[in-house]
Amino acid sequence: MDEDMTAVPAGDAGDGAALLVVDRVAIGYRRNGRYVPAVGEASFEVRRGEKIMLLGPSGCGKSTILKAVAGYLRPAAGRIVVGGREAPPPGPDRAVVFQEFDQLFPWRTVLGNVVYPLRVTGVDRATARTRAVEHLELMGLGAALDSYPHQLSGGMKQRVAIARALAIDPLMLLMDEPFGALDAQTRGRLQRELATIAARTNVTLLFVTHSIDEAILLGDRVVVLAGRPSQVARIVDVAGLGGPDDPGFADARQTLRGLLAEEGEDLSRAVFD
Ligand SMILES: Nc1ncnc2c1ncn2[C@@H]1O[C@H](COP(=O)(O)OP(=O)(O)OP(=O)(O)O)[C@@H](O)[C@H]1O
């Protein structure tokens, strides 16, 4: 089950090239004029269509890596290559969904929120509307097109954010604990829905989580980060483990628990039941 970092991962792009290469990346922040490292050295690759989960203890730099892949932060060392382009600036090729419920435009309807980025990227009005409706229906929001964000539950807002991200047909979908602020029941439902939609659309996914179960449910491989500043401790293959009833789920959970326990992670926080 465990996979050596040097092994060629499953789901090859066909031409052998990875869609995302994170190569010996170090990232830090300036605090009081001093460089404070957050990520010491991280390397992993993501093939087209793969679902890669970033898992690790709180503060180990998961969001930092995601923001660097999105182009919001520049690494202090190493290379980030997306679709053959080194260090690309932020762009619609990498759609980002955050944990916070306030990522929608409050003055636009649900439909308007999804149409807007399509229009900005040059899609004509009629096509933008058709594509937005299609993706909102895919996320179960067909009846809420004319609602405003303040009229929606947290779960519905996250559905809109996901529909908006998928509608622009990004090269990669970057998700930073998108279900972290939801109640357990809604979180479970959205996890299952995302798994289905991700499989159907074959979107390439980089997903930050501190939940072992979420990582196994949604991921093909789990990049486990550890240490301060962090490094990639292990990359664990969890492909095909859809739910706790699957043979192999308990083993994967055990492996990931073991890796996090080595880091002193609070396991009650790391496992959503
Ligand atoms: N804007 C910032 N300025 C200074 N330090 C920061 C900034 N953002 C993050 N850090 C620091 O970088 C480190 C990594 O933070 P990051 O948010 O990437 O971790 P994380 O693994 O995503 O954590 P969590 O699971 O708690 O969300 C932490 O020590 C954090 O305090």
The ligand as a Tripos MOL2 file, in Angstrom:
@<TRIPOS>MOLECULE
LIG
   31    33     1     0     0
SMALL
NO_CHARGES

@<TRIPOS>ATOM
      1 N1          0.5690   34.9930    6.4260 N.pl3     1 LIG1
      2 C1          1.3940   34.4100    7.2920 C.ar      1 LIG1
      3 N2          2.3570   35.1160    7.9150 N.ar      1 LIG1
      4 C2          3.2240   34.5180    8.7760 C.ar      1 LIG1
      5 N3          3.1920   33.1970    9.0880 N.ar      1 LIG1
      6 C3          2.2480   32.4430    8.5150 C.ar      1 LIG1
      7 C4          1.3010   33.0050    7.5780 C.ar      1 LIG1
      8 N4          0.4810   32.0130    7.1640 N.ar      1 LIG1
      9 C5          0.8840   30.8790    7.7870 C.ar      1 LIG1
     10 N5          1.9420   31.1460    8.5970 N.ar      1 LIG1
     11 C6          2.6620   30.1610    9.4190 C.3       1 LIG1
     12 O1          3.1510   29.1290    8.5790 O.3       1 LIG1
     13 C7          2.9970   27.8630    9.2030 C.3       1 LIG1
     14 C8          2.1750   26.9440    8.3110 C.3       1 LIG1
     15 O2          0.8490   27.4650    8.2270 O.3       1 LIG1
     16 P1         -0.2800   26.7690    7.3320 P.3       1 LIG1
     17 O3         -1.5310   27.5630    7.4830 O.co2     1 LIG1
     18 O4          0.2530   26.5620    5.9710 O.co2     1 LIG1
     19 O5         -0.4310   25.3420    8.0560 O.3       1 LIG1
     20 P2         -1.5550   24.2250    7.8980 P.3       1 LIG1
     21 O6         -0.8620   22.9110    7.8770 O.co2     1 LIG1
     22 O7         -2.4300   24.5290    6.7370 O.co2     1 LIG1
     23 O8         -2.3500   24.3870    9.2700 O.3       1 LIG1
     24 P3         -3.8760   24.0770    9.7130 P.3       1 LIG1
     25 O9         -4.1020   22.5880    9.5310 O.co2     1 LIG1
     26 O10        -3.9130   24.4630   11.1530 O.co2     1 LIG1
     27 O11        -4.7610   24.9070    8.8200 O.co2     1 LIG1
     28 C9          2.3720   28.1160   10.5860 C.3       1 LIG1
     29 O12         3.3990   28.1620   11.5200 O.3       1 LIG1
     30 C10         1.7310   29.4750   10.4080 C.3       1 LIG1
     31 O13         1.7000   30.1720   11.6300 O.3       1 LIG1
@<TRIPOS>BOND
     1     1     2 1
     2     2     3 ar
     3     2     7 ar
     4     3     4 ar
     5     4     5 ar
     6     5     6 ar
     7     6     7 ar
     8     6    10 ar
     9     7     8 ar
    10     8     9 ar
    11     9    10 ar
    12    10    11 1
    13    11    12 1
    14    11    30 1
    15    12    13 1
    16    13    14 1
    17    13    28 1
    18    14    15 1
    19    15    16 1
    20    16    17 2
    21    16    18 1
    22    16    19 1
    23    19    20 1
    24    20    21 2
    25    20    22 1
    26    20    23 1
    27    23    24 1
    28    24    25 2
    29    24    26 1
    30    24    27 1
    31    28    29 1
    32    28    30 1
    33    30    31 1
@<TRIPOS>SUBSTRUCTURE
     1 LIG1         1 GROUP 0 **** ****
